[in-house]
């Protein structure tokens, strides 16, 4: 049995991660580039991750009858609650590259050593077949901001994030280790349970 889903993204890193998690369960995941679809330009102005995921899904629904999966995710810093969160991807765009953005966050804590470094990665998924029914799934990865970056694997803010479950930098984990504890991995487990109940995958 093979079930096809379109992921509402043109981000190659994100597509690779979702494919890695879902492919072993008989799911073929396409990115928008795979289907030669236009760049999805939406105003992600929702006040929750779920609403932003829904905005992306509904915009893409106008273009295709494929089953669609959309996500929104972010890194929340306990000491700086308004810095990232829903603005996580936009924050990095204010810097030369992701590495510079990561270093800027470490510097914030270097300049304020008494602050707690607790942080949480959050993921919200919105899924729809072509029947208009929307389903939502979420996942969290608790941790804290490291004192230095580790550029081994991963992408985004992985190099500065230490998982509380592993007590290791996420960027130092292999794919299997990361997927078992990541916010996207946990959200996808809930999605997979739903798809199995619906009889769409085994």
C-alpha positions, 0 to 999 in steps of 0.5 A: 500500500502506498499513500501519497501526500503533498507537503506544503513547502519548498524547503528541501531540509524540511521535506527531507526530514518529513520524508525520512519519518513518513516513508517507512510507513508506506507514504510517498511525500511530495514537495511543491517543487516535485509537482512544479507548483508555484511558490506558495506565498501566504501571510502567516499571520495566525496567532498560533502554530496551528493557524499558520499551518492551516493558512498554508494548507487552505492556500494550497488546497485551491491549487490541488486535490492531493492530500495535503500536510502543512506544518508550522514550527518554532523555537520558544525561548523561556527568557525571551518569549517574544523573540522567536516563537511564531517569528522563528523563521523570520528572525533568521532572515534578519541575518546574513545566514542561519549560522549568524542568527544562531550565534546571535542567540548564544550571545544574548545569553552570554550577555545575560548569564543569569537567565535560564536557558530553557527552550522548547521546539514546537510543531503543529501539523494540519492535514487534509484529504480532499474532503475539506476535513482538517485534522491537527497534530502537535509535538514538542521537544524540550531542551535548552540553549547550548553555550556553543554551536555544534555544526554536525548534522541538522539544520536551522536552530539544531546546532544550538539546541540541547535536548533534555531527553538526550542531554545532547545537541540535536545537531550531534544526533543521527537521523534516527535518534533525532526523529525519535525525540523531535517535535516533528517526529512526535507530531508525525507519530500522531498523524500516522496513528490517524492514517492507520485508523482511517485505513490509509496506511498499514 
